[in-house]
Amino acid sequence: MNILSLFDGMSCGQIALNRAGIKYNNYFASEVDKYAITVAQNNYPKTIQLGDITKWREWDLPKIDLVMGGSPCQGFSFAGKQLNFDDPRSKLFFEFVDILKHYKPKYFLLENVKMKKEYQDIISGYLGVEPIMINSNLVSAQNRVRYYWTNIPNINLLEDKKIYLKDILQYLPDCPIGVKVREKSNCLCVGGRSSPFGSKQIWDSPFQRITKKGTLKPGIEKAGCLTGGAHSGGNHSDMDIIHSEIATRRYSCIECERLQTIPENYTNYVSNTQRYKMLGNGWTVDVIVHILKGIFA
């Protein structure tokens, strides 16, 4: 198989292909972020980088069997400004469509965020399939609802692996986790505002609260959705700290990798700032594995 991955990022697609046991000859990747490319090439040196997707007409590729990608979602996200296809980043979806028409792969896979039905229907109309909605919390400790448009057959319902925050947290001596923590939280944004120890300011994003001297309300079991952008206000309605003396910390990069079901230290080739960004923009790999396995089911 020859694979074409658009908006490849740090190449989560290759992690998924290998984990699904799918052999491929060439993996062509279109990506412009130099830090994500650095991570991809360090993990998969044979990746053939193509650069900017808008220059795809200059590519000279062999027959492509699978095109996959997660086009930029800022224009669709409920957390964004809802600019839909007027947002230049979301317009890149049409490059995805043109590439499908040109290369006519046997299979395709497009991932995007939960969005208004009118935008969803436009994408479905162009791709000729309705999306599958999957929450990553079935395979990870993260609540991450995403739509997947694909013609890959034999995609069964995912079984809940029952993975919770307590299963993925690291023991960090400066902020012990031997206290009761929520098992799955509401919202995590990886970037932007810092959250120093001892702060009594509570945010739903960007950081998960883990107490030193108190406990958190029970009942929420999963982490919030990792995103690649800076703090945008968040939802502050879930004031779930019981004890007033709290210490907070960010999720570590390894914890974020675990939330995205990415191998530990996979991103450890760039700064932590860039690691958080690409992890927020990446895929929950085990969801992609589940979908790809339908090819040979």
N, C-alpha and C positions, 0 to 999 in steps of 0.2 A: 504493500500500500504506500501511496504517496499522500502525505498530510499537508494541508495548508491551514495554518493557524493565523487568524487575523486578530489584531489587537492582542497579540500573544502575551504581553506582559513578561512575567518571569517564567513562562512556559509551564503553567499548571497542566496544560494539555498533555505534555509529555509524561508528567508524573502519572496522570490518569491512564494514558495508553499503556504504560509499562505495568501499572498495577492491575489493569484489566487483562494483561497477557496478550495484547494486540501487537503483532509485529509490523514494523513499517520500514520502508527503504529510505525514504527521504522525509525530513520534517522541515518544511518551509515556514518561516515565521515573519510576520509583518509587525514591527514594533518601532517606536521612535524614542522611548524613554531609555536613556543610556544606562541608568542604574538597573532597570529591569533586564536589559540585555546582558549586562555584566553577570547578573545572577543566573540567567538562562545559560549563558555560554560556559560558566564555571561548572554547572551541573550537567549540561548536555553540549559538549564542545562541537558535536557534529551538526548542531542546529544551523540551518542556512538562513541567515538574516536577510530580509528583503527591503527593510526600511518602511517608508511612508506608504500607507495603504492607498493614498490618492494618486500614487505613481504606478499603480498596478498594471496599467497598460504598457509599461515598459518592461514588465516581467516576461520572461520566456520560460515557462514551466512545462514539465511533462504532464501527462494525464494525472489528474488529481482525483483521489478516491474519497477523501473526506475533507470538507471545509468546516472549520469550527471557529467560534470566537464569541466574545462578549463585548458588543459595541458599547461605546461610552453612554452612560445612563443619566448624565446630569440633567438633561432636558426632559426626562420622563419621571424622575424620582419624586415621590411625594414629599421628600425632605428638601427638594430643590425648588426652583422657581416655576416649574411646570411650563416650560417654554416649548415643550414637545418638539416638533420637527423644525422650528425656527432656530433652535439652538444649534450652532455650527458643529458641536461635538455629536449631537444626536443625528445630524444629517449624514454622518459617516455610515449609518445603517444602509443608506442607498448604495454606498460603495460595496458593501457586503452583498447586496442584491445583484449588482452588476457583475461582480466576480462569480457568483453562482451561475448567472446566465452564460457567462463566457466559458467557464471551465466544466460546467455540467457534471459535478461530482455525483457519485452514487449516493453519498450520504452528506448531510449537513447538520450542524448544531449551532444554534444561536441562543445565548443567555442574556437576560436583561432583568431589570428590577420590576417589582410590582408597580403598575401604572394605571392610569385611567383607562377604562374600557375602550374609549374611542381611539387611543393610541395603540392599544393592544390589537384592535381589529385591523388597523392599517398595516401593522407588521404581519399579522396573520394573512391578510389579503395578498401581500407581496410574496410571502413564502409558501402559501398554499396549505398551511397546516395550522391547527390550533395549538396554543402552548400547553405544556404540562406545568402545573405549579407545584414546586417542591420546597419544603422548608428544610434547611440544612440541619435542623435540630434532630432529625431522624438519624443522622450519622455522626453528629458532633455535639458539642456542648454550646452551640451557638444558634440563636434564632436568626435565620437569614432566609427570608422568603424570596424566591426567584422564579421567573418564568423561563421555560426551555422550549424553544421551537425546534423540532427535529423530525426528520423522516426515518430515523433509525427505528426499526420494528422491535417488537417483543419487550417493551419496557413495562415491567410489572411494578406494582406498588412497593415502595420501600418499607422494610420493616424497621421499627424503632430499635436502635442499638442500645438505647438507654445510657447514653454517655452524658455526664453532668459536669458542672464546673469543678466539683470536688475531685473529679478524675483527672483534670488537666492542669490544675494549679501547681506551680512549683513552690518548694519551700525556700523562701528568701529570708534569711535571718533578721534583716532590718525591718521586716514586716511579717511576723509569723502568721501562718494560715491555720494554726491549730485552734481556730475559733469557728463558730458557726457562720457560714456564708450562704448567701442565696445560691441556689443550684443553677438557675438560668435567669439572667437579668434581662432588662428591657432594651437598652440601647448602649452601644459602645462605638465611639468614633475614634479612630487612631490618628491623631494629629492635632495640632492647634494647642489649646490651652494646657498648661502644666497643672499638676495636682500635688502639691508638696505635702510631706508628712505633717500631721497635726492640723491640717486645714479643717475648719468647721464649715467651709462652703461645700455644699453637696450638689453635684451635677449628675444627671443621667448619662451625659457624655461629656468628655471623651473617656472617662476612666471608671473601671469597676471599683466599687468601694469594698475594701477588705479591712475589718476592724482590728485594732490592737486591744482595745479595752472594752469593746461592746460586741453586740451581736446584731445581725441583720434579720429583718422579718423573714420568716420561712415561706415557702410556697412557690417561689419563682426559681426555676431550676436551670435555666439556660442563660448563656451570655447573650448580649445584644449583638446586633449586626455590625460586623467590622466594615468600616468605610474608609476610603482613601483620602477624604477631604478634611479640612480643618473644622473645628467646633462651630456648629451653626445654631446654637441655642438649646437644642434638645428638648425633651419633655421632662419638665421638673415636677410633675404631679406625683411621681412615685417616691415620696420621701420616706425611705424604708430604713433609716437608721434608728435603732431603739435607744442606744446609749449616746449621749451627747459628746463624749470624748472619743473622737475617731482619728484614725490615721488612714490615709488613702495611698494607693500606689497605682501606677499604670499596670495593665497587663504587660508582662515581659514579651519580648519578641518570640521566644520559644512558646509561650502560652498562646500567642496569636497564631503561630504555625499550627499548634495542636487544634485550635478552634477551626482552622481551615483544613484540617487533616493533611497538612503538608509535613514532610519529614523535618525533624528537628534540625535547626541550623542550616536548613536549605538556603535561607536568604543571607547567611552570615558572610557576605562578600562586600557589603556596602554599609553605610552608616545606619544606625538604628532609626533615624528619621525616615530614610528611604525604605527601610525594611517595613516599618509600620504602614507607609503609604502603599507599597505594592501588595502587602498582605490584605489591606482593606479593599484594594481593587481586584484582588484575585478571586479565583474560584474555590468553593469548598470541594476539594478534589474527589472525595468519595461519592459525591452526588454525580459527578461526571463519569466516574468509573461505572456506577450503576447504569447510566444511560448507554455508555459505549459497549457494555457487555451484551446489549441487545443485538449488536451486529452479528455475533456468532452464537446467539441463543438458539 
